[in-house]
């Protein structure tokens, strides 16, 4: 395609085109309008699929545009990656869910891994703008993401509502990050140590401070009192087989967040713990911690979602998720209602066990429901996705 430029009252086609005389401003405007249409539709008209892996200001990304591009775009926010592990785009089968529907797909790898909400929100937005510069403005733009990417999805559409038509957070902790880390991560760790600390090897105590807590060491402590372990699992809504792995994971999450935030962001000095079969003396056994103010501010900044949305949001979860249980995304249902936005949020589920355990078919069904909502005004009924 030739490059066009304007100079004075003449339209030029460099470097080998003929100079075109312009009879007036109307003709000039008409030619520019035609040019804009041609440029905007070039990728769709080319008939060739595009798959670009590159960097935007040293941040890795992948952009895919199908051969039959229908001028739609899906921005994808990936979930938690352990620091030091390389970023990989979503599996091809999941990406094809959007591509086969004629949507382009853009994914940022973020400049840093771990609890990367701070980096992910602006870098996803930068990639969206880059897509527009390279391929033209889409007719429809959606955002989706798994796990931490679900929270990034919500944070993004709250911050940039004018950029999107809808959002589909999947298996995400759809609550203020402070709530999730305090109620699900931190409290699970300190109550586990209170109840099973004596059976835990000394090199893994105190568990909030050690470099790592391997699941076998956790399981060994749980095996010291199977009846208490069963109560612990019931309290946290977990299968007994999942407790050790989740505690090990939560300890890693908390340590990484504390290092990133520059201290402990959680305060539990005023928390009154209950449950576990009415164990006497539990509150006297739990370790008490004061939050570091700067670390708390960091966690609140990255991110405290509010329920303030202007576009349809369809959230999807599994019926049993040991990492992000269904009680967590239900927070957003309440927050959106408090903002009088309950008509813009729908929570649905698939009958499955595991974190983000969705089939490509279920993902496609959810996306189709969101598109029907955006394009036709048909709000999905909350409930099960088959």
N, C-alpha and C positions, 0 to 999 in steps of 0.2 A: 504494500500500500504506500502511495506517495505521501510525502510530508507536505503539509500546507502551512503557509504563513501569510500574514497581512502586512502590507507596506503601503502607507498613504491610502489612495483610493483604488489600488489594484490588488487583485488576488493572485498570488504566485504559487507555482507548483515546482519547487526546486527538487533535484538539481536539473532535470532534463525535460520538464514540462513547459508548455508554451505559456507565455504571459496572457492572462485573460483580461480584456478591458471590462470595466464595470460601468454600467450605464447609470447607476444611481444607488442610493442606500437600500432601496427595496430589493434589488437584485443581489446586492452584497449580502443582505440578511438572509435571503433565500438560499444562496450558495452555502453560507455558514451553517444554516439549519440542516441542509442536506449532508454536509460534512459531518456534523455532530451525530446524525442518525447512522451514517456509515460507520463511524468510529465506534459508536456504542454497540452496534450489532455485529462487529467484526468477528469475535470469538464464536458466536452462534452460527454465523454464516460460513465459517471456515470449514465446518464439517469434520474437524479433527479434534480428538480429545487432547486436553492439556494436562500435564502432570509435572509440576515444578517443585523441586526441593531446593531451597536456597536459604539465605539469611537476610533479615531485615534489621539493620543496625546491630549486627552480630547475634541476633536472635534467630534460631532455626525455625523454619516453617515449611509447610507443604500446602500447595494449592492444586486442586484438581477441578477441571472443568470438563463435563462430558461433551461428546460430539453433538448431542441433541440438546444443548443447553437451552433451558426455557427461561432464562433470565432470573433465576432464583439463586440465593446464596444461603448456605448453612455455615455458621461459624461454630467450631468445636473447641471446647475447653477441656483439656485432659485432667485427669485426677492426680492424686498424690504419687509422686515418684521419690524414692529415697535419694537423698543427696549422694552424688557420685555415680548414680546409675544413668545410663544414656536415655535420652528421650526417643521414643518410637511413636509414630502416628498410630491411630486406632487401627485395629485389624481390618483387612480389606473387606471382609464380609459385612462389617458394620458400616464402613464408608460407602459401600455399594448401595445400602439402603437409601441414601440421599442421591447418589449419582444416578442410579437407575430411574429415579423420579425426575430427572432433568435438572437437578440442583448442583451448583458448584459447591465445593467443600474446601474450607480453609482452616488450617490448624496451626496454632503457634506452639513451639516447644518450650517457651518461656526462657528467660536468661538464667534462671536459678530454679533448682528443684526443692523438694520439701514442701512446707506449708507456704506455697508460692502465690497466695492470693494477691499480695502486694505487687508482684510483677505481672501476674496473669491478666488482671483487668485492663491496665493500660496497654499491654503488649497485644492483647487480643483486639483492642480497639485500633491500635496502629496497623495491625494486619488487615483489618476490615477496610480502612482507608486506603491502604496500599492496593488491595484488590480492586477498588473502584478506580484508582488511577490507572491500573494496568488493563482492566477488562470492562470498565464502564459500570454505571450504577445499576444494581439489580432492581427488578420490580418488587421482589419480596426478599426479606432478610430475616432469618431465624438464628437463634443461638441455642446450643445444647451442650451437654457435658455430663460425664460420669463422676460420681463420688465427690471429691473436692471440686471437680469441674462443675458439679451441679450447683454448689454454692457460688462459684465464679459466674455461672450462668445467671443466677438471680442478682448477684451484685452488679453485673454488667448491665442487665436490662433495667435495673433501678437507676443506674447512673446515666445510661444513654438510651432513654426510651424512644427518642426520635429516630434512632438508627435501626430499630428492630420492629418487626411486625408480631413476633411471638417468641416464646421460649419454652424449652422442654428439658428441665433439669431431671437427671436420672440418678437415682440412688444417692442423692446428695444430702448433706447435713443442713437442711434448709431452716436454719435458726441463726441468731447471732453467734459468732464463733465462740464468744465467751461462754454462752450457755452450753454449747456442745462440749467444749473442753472441760468445763467445770462439772457438769452433770453426768457426762458419759465417760470421760477419760480420767480426769483427776480423781473424782470420787470413787470410781471403781478401783483405782490403784491404792488409795489410802485405806479403803475398807478391806481390801485383800490383805494388805500388810498388817492391819490391826488384827485380823482373824487368823491369818496363816503365817505371820512373820516369824514366829518361833520355829516353824518347820522349814523355813527358807534358809538356804545356806548363807552364811554371814557375808560372803563376798557380793551378795545381791541385795544388801541392805545398807542404808535406806533406799528403797527402790526408786524414789524420785531423783536420786543423785548419781546412781551408778551408770556406767556407760551403756550397759545393755542388760536385758533380763531375758535369757533364753526360755523358750516355752517348756523344755524338759524340766528345768529347775522349778518352774511354776507348777507343773503337773505333779512333781514329787511332793511339793508342799500340800497341794490339794488332796493327794492320796493319803495324807496323814490323818484326815478326818473326812471320810466320804459323805457322812450325813450332813456335815456343815457345808461341804462343797456343793451338795445338792440344793441347800437353802440359798447359797450364794448365787448359783446359776438361776434359780427361780426368781430371785430378787432382781437380777439384771436382764431377765427375759432371754436367757441363753440356754442352748443345749449344753449339757455337761461336757461333751466332747470338744466344745468350742472355747471353753473358758481360758485354758492355758494360752492358746494362740492369740486370743483377743487381748489378754492382759499383757503379753509380750509386745504386741503391736502398739497398744496404748502407751506403754512405757517408752517405746521408741518415738512415738508421735510427740509425747510431752517433752522428752529430752531435746528433740530437734527444734520444737517451737521455742523452748526456753533459751536455747543457744541463739536462735534467730532474733528473739525479742530482747535478749540481753538480761534475762532473769526470769524468775517465776511470775507468771501473769495471774495466778489463781490465789484467792484468799478463801479459806474455809473456817476461819476462826469463829464465825457465827452460825455455821451450819449445824443443824441438829439431825443426826442420822437416825434412821428408823428402818424397820423391816428385818430381814434375815431371821424370821421366826421369833421376833421379840427378844433377841439376845440381851440380857442385862449387862449394863456397864459398857456397851459398845462405844458411846460417845466419849467416855474417859480413855478408851484405848486408841482411838483414831488420832494420828498425828495432826497437829494444827500448824498452818502456814499462813504467813502474811504475804500479800502480793507485792512485787516490786512495781512502783507506780509507772515507770517508763515501759515495763514489759506489759502491764495491763493496758496502757494506752495503745501499744502496738497491736495487741490482739483485738481491741475494740475497733481500731482503724481498719483491720484486715481480717474479718469484715463484720460489721454490724448491719445486717440486712433489716429492713424496716416494715416490709409489706406495702410500701409505696410503689405501686406498679401502674402503668398506663396501657400495657399490652397484655393479651392473653398468655397465661402461663399454665402449661399442663405438666405436672410433676408425676413421675412414675417411680414406683418402688417395688421391691419383692415383698411377699408376705412375711418372710423371715429373713432378716438381714442382721447377722451378729455384729457387724462393724458399725452400721448406721441403722439402728432399729427404727421401725415405723413411727415411734413416738417422737422422733426428732423432726422429720419433715412436717409433722402435724403442727409444729410450732408456727410454720408459715401460714397455715390455714387460719390460725387465730390472729396472727399479726395483720394479714390482709383484711380480715373482717373488721379489726379495730380501725383500719384506715378507710373503711367503707369500700373496699376493693374485692369483696368476696366473690363478686360476679366475674372477676378476672383471674381467679385461681381455681384450678381443679386438681385434686389428688386422685391418682389411679394406681392400681397394683396388678402385678402378675402373680399367679399362684406358683411360687418357686422359693427355694432355699438358697441362700448365699448372697454375697454382696455383688450387686450389679449383674445378677445372673439372668440376663434377658437374651432371648434369641433375636437374630436379625428380623425375623418375621414380626415379633412383638414390638420391636423398635419401630418398624415400618408402620404397623397399625397405629401406634401412638402418634407418630408423626403425621399420618393421614388425618387423624382426629383433630390435631392441632391446626392443620391447614384448612380443614373444613370450618373450623371455628373462626379462623382469621378471615378466610375468603368468603364464607357464606353466613357467618354469624350464628352457626349452630354450636352452642356450648355443649361439650361432652358431659354426660352424666358421670359423676364420680362412681368408681367401682372397679370391677375386674376387667382387665384386657386378656382376652382368650389367647 
